[in-house]
Amino acid sequence: MSNILVIAEHRSGVLRPVSLELIAGAQTIKQAGDKVVVAVIGAQADKFVSELSVEGADELVVVKSTSVDFDPDIFEGVVAGLIQDKAPKAVLIPHSVDSYGYAATLAAKAGHGFATDVFKLEYDGADLVATRGGYNQKVNVEVDFPGKTCVVVTVRASAYKPSENKGSPAVSNIDATGTASRSQNKDYIELGGGNDVDITTVDFIVSVGRGIGEETNVEDFRELADEVGATLCCSRPIADAGWLPKSRQVGQSGKVVGNCKLYLAMGISGSIQHMAGMKHVPTIVAVNTDPGASIFTIAKYGIVGDIFDVHEELMSQLA
Ligand SMILES: Cc1cc2nc3c(=O)[nH]c(=O)nc-3n(C[C@H](O)[C@H](O)[C@H](O)COP(=O)(O)OP(=O)(O)OC[C@H]3O[C@@H](n4cnc5c(N)ncnc54)[C@H](O)[C@@H]3O)c2cc1C
């Protein structure tokens, strides 16, 4: 009998969906008698109690700290304390810009097992095995942790379907306002397009990838999106090139389009990182010249063809 510790994540007063995904992920390694302990840290952590009271969470620890938002020193100190107190066999932390700031040092200082960007956890006999990508996501790598009684993993968003049914964990409170920090969060600034549409809330997306070839072609697909009442989004290379703002990027380091019902992927190959932001969409339509493109593995409807031909045909039908 052991504990599995899940660290919830919130930003600007909003609980991040990955928190509920990790509670679901914890169930996959829960063994008879184990307890899933969820911890939420922050000056207003208590406001997340209801949202985190879901099936699969056995205990909820509300940790009051001095910082409203994420703070690396406070999170590291608090989670280290929780590990001492709860002696978990595994600690699941969202793989995000927050965990980049403290998960590695937390594990290294105490000599825990450690793996990042994990998308699968399972037991092989008595050994915990974490699966993550390797060689730029070309292969899956299984990591085990010989001799480690506690393993810290950062888990990729969208790896698990979120735990959503209501639950009734035992709630306890800890005061960590004495935990020191060397920094102070002033503000969060969205990279590029700060006042842009919030793509996590829209229900119809036309998304363009490197298949559009040149920046001048973006306007054609913006026109198509406008005509059909969709929001124009993109894969990372398009945002990196500055052809569309970062706020339109879908994927692991972009946004998860949680509300989208219809996603038209134009010239997008379907990398793991892109799919992390949209694979849950009920109706995915993909257009790609390569019949072997990964995007077709999750598309409901696929067109093996040129996006410019499809664009022309759609525009002529809409005229
Ligand atoms: C840590 C990390 C985080 C990342 N985060 C993200 C993220 O959030 N979002 C994201 O998208 N990527 C992300 N990436 C990058 C990701 O690995 C891929 O490189 C990227 O998704 C590829 O974008 P793409 O599909 O547009 O381009 P490509 O992979 O180059 O695919 C272009 C596709 O277009 C097709 N094509 C070309 N011409 C045409 C045409 N005329 N008609 C039809 N099809 C055509 C090709 O067959 C190809 O399949 C991340 C990578 C890392 C390492």
The ligand as a MOL file (V3000), in Angstrom:
LIG
                    3D

  0  0  0     0  0            999 V3000
M  V30 BEGIN CTAB
M  V30 COUNTS 53 58 0 0 0
M  V30 BEGIN ATOM
M  V30 1 C 9.1220 20.1120 -27.4290 0
M  V30 2 C 8.4030 20.2910 -28.7460 0
M  V30 3 C 7.1710 20.9230 -28.7320 0
M  V30 4 C 6.4610 21.0880 -29.9260 0
M  V30 5 N 5.2330 21.6820 -29.8960 0
M  V30 6 C 4.4980 21.7400 -31.0310 0
M  V30 7 C 3.1760 22.2830 -31.0270 0
M  V30 8 O 2.6800 22.7620 -30.0060 0
M  V30 9 N 2.4860 22.2910 -32.1870 0
M  V30 10 C 2.9960 21.8110 -33.3620 0
M  V30 11 O 2.2970 21.8380 -34.4000 0
M  V30 12 N 4.2580 21.3080 -33.3950 0
M  V30 13 C 5.0150 21.2790 -32.2740 0
M  V30 14 N 6.2910 20.8050 -32.3360 0
M  V30 15 C 6.8720 20.5450 -33.6650 0
M  V30 16 C 6.4800 19.1870 -34.2220 0
M  V30 17 O 7.4190 18.2120 -33.8060 0
M  V30 18 C 6.4650 19.2130 -35.7660 0
M  V30 19 O 7.7240 19.6320 -36.2340 0
M  V30 20 C 5.3970 20.1190 -36.3490 0
M  V30 21 O 4.1370 19.8360 -35.7820 0
M  V30 22 C 5.3150 19.8800 -37.8440 0
M  V30 23 O 4.4270 20.8200 -38.3930 0
M  V30 24 P 3.7280 20.5260 -39.7870 0
M  V30 25 O 2.8860 19.3030 -39.6890 0
M  V30 26 O 3.0600 21.7810 -40.2210 0
M  V30 27 O 4.9650 20.3370 -40.7760 0
M  V30 28 P 5.5420 19.0370 -41.4520 0
M  V30 29 O 5.7890 17.9500 -40.4870 0
M  V30 30 O 6.6740 19.4870 -42.3190 0
M  V30 31 O 4.3410 18.5370 -42.4000 0
M  V30 32 C 3.8920 19.2110 -43.5260 0
M  V30 33 C 2.8810 18.2900 -44.2000 0
M  V30 34 O 2.3020 18.9360 -45.3020 0
M  V30 35 C 2.1410 18.0000 -46.3490 0
M  V30 36 N 2.0830 18.7840 -47.5880 0
M  V30 37 C 3.0880 19.4750 -48.1810 0
M  V30 38 N 2.6190 20.1380 -49.2590 0
M  V30 39 C 1.2920 19.8620 -49.3220 0
M  V30 40 C 0.2460 20.2590 -50.1910 0
M  V30 41 N 0.4630 21.1200 -51.1980 0
M  V30 42 N -1.0010 19.7650 -49.9860 0
M  V30 43 C -1.2580 18.9050 -48.9630 0
M  V30 44 N -0.3020 18.5110 -48.1030 0
M  V30 45 C 0.9450 18.9950 -48.2690 0
M  V30 46 C 3.3130 17.0680 -46.2490 0
M  V30 47 O 3.0100 15.8080 -46.8280 0
M  V30 48 C 3.4920 16.9810 -44.7270 0
M  V30 49 O 2.7840 15.8750 -44.2000 0
M  V30 50 C 7.0170 20.6360 -31.1600 0
M  V30 51 C 8.2650 20.0130 -31.1570 0
M  V30 52 C 8.9450 19.8410 -29.9610 0
M  V30 53 C 10.2830 19.1330 -29.9960 0
M  V30 END ATOM
M  V30 BEGIN BOND
M  V30 1 1 1 2
M  V30 2 1 2 3
M  V30 3 2 2 52
M  V30 4 2 3 4
M  V30 5 1 4 5
M  V30 6 1 4 50
M  V30 7 2 5 6
M  V30 8 1 6 7
M  V30 9 1 6 13
M  V30 10 2 7 8
M  V30 11 1 7 9
M  V30 12 1 9 10
M  V30 13 2 10 11
M  V30 14 1 10 12
M  V30 15 2 12 13
M  V30 16 1 13 14
M  V30 17 1 14 15
M  V30 18 1 14 50
M  V30 19 1 15 16
M  V30 20 1 16 17
M  V30 21 1 16 18
M  V30 22 1 18 19
M  V30 23 1 18 20
M  V30 24 1 20 21
M  V30 25 1 20 22
M  V30 26 1 22 23
M  V30 27 1 23 24
M  V30 28 2 24 25
M  V30 29 1 24 26
M  V30 30 1 24 27
M  V30 31 1 27 28
M  V30 32 2 28 29
M  V30 33 1 28 30
M  V30 34 1 28 31
M  V30 35 1 31 32
M  V30 36 1 32 33
M  V30 37 1 33 34
M  V30 38 1 33 48
M  V30 39 1 34 35
M  V30 40 1 35 36
M  V30 41 1 35 46
M  V30 42 1 36 37
M  V30 43 1 36 45
M  V30 44 2 37 38
M  V30 45 1 38 39
M  V30 46 1 39 40
M  V30 47 2 39 45
M  V30 48 1 40 41
M  V30 49 2 40 42
M  V30 50 1 42 43
M  V30 51 2 43 44
M  V30 52 1 44 45
M  V30 53 1 46 47
M  V30 54 1 46 48
M  V30 55 1 48 49
M  V30 56 2 50 51
M  V30 57 1 51 52
M  V30 58 1 52 53
M  V30 END BOND
M  V30 END CTAB
M  END
